[in-house]
């Protein structure tokens, strides 16, 4: 096992080499690249490149392809970061909370956290009034001890690309 800056090397996890790392980097930037285009960029022909992509999918390195949508372009102008505390840490409550989180499409990210906050949600809605409607429905769905909402004023950085520089041996 090789640790790089306290991270397990991707080579040790899934037999990914430098070419595969470059394929992952390129696909994070543009998943619409064809096998031929991708191969040209990494120095392979289309078929071996396609095989590498399929192997990365089978290994669980590549988990899907999506189209990224601009929230503002479709009228979703409000992003809220919701901090949740609970007094109930039972597995039954957690199952109910998970079901509630899955039920609301406005919740686009959900995390269990350490420290003062038990859970953090990222909620995207068209307006403050629709957030208020969401909030009322959400607190009806699950018992919570404390809910605090922070409204995002400006998005300073947003990326879906993971930092691959930790993978360099």
C-alpha positions, 0 to 999 in steps of 0.5 A: 500500500502506498500512501501519498500525503496520507491518501491511498494511491489510486494505483493501489486501489484500482490499478490505474496508471498515468494514462488512466489518470489523464483519462479521468482528468479529461472526462471530469472536464468534458464527459462528452469526449468520444473514445477517439477524441479522448484517445487522441488526447492521451496518445491511444487509438479509440479501441484501447482508450474505450477499453480503459474507460470501460475498465475504469467504470468496472473498477468504480473509478468512473461512476456515471455521466451527467449533464450539468445544469446552471441553476440560474438558467432554470430559475433556481436562484436561491441556494441554502446551506441548512445546518441541522442538529438532532437529539435523537441519534438512533438508527430508526431516526437516521432511517427516517431522516434519510427517507425524508432527505431522499423525498425532497428534490430541493435537497441536492446534497446531504452530509452527516457532519462532526462537531456542533452540526449533525447534518448539513444540507444544500438546498436549491430553490427558486426563491426565499418564499419557496424555501420557506414552503420547503422548510415547512414541509421538511420539518413536518416530515422529520423531528429536528432539534435545531435548524439553521439556514445560511443563504448563499449570497455569491458562489465563489467556486463550484466544481465537480472535478475531484483533485487528482494531484493527490494521486501522483506517486 
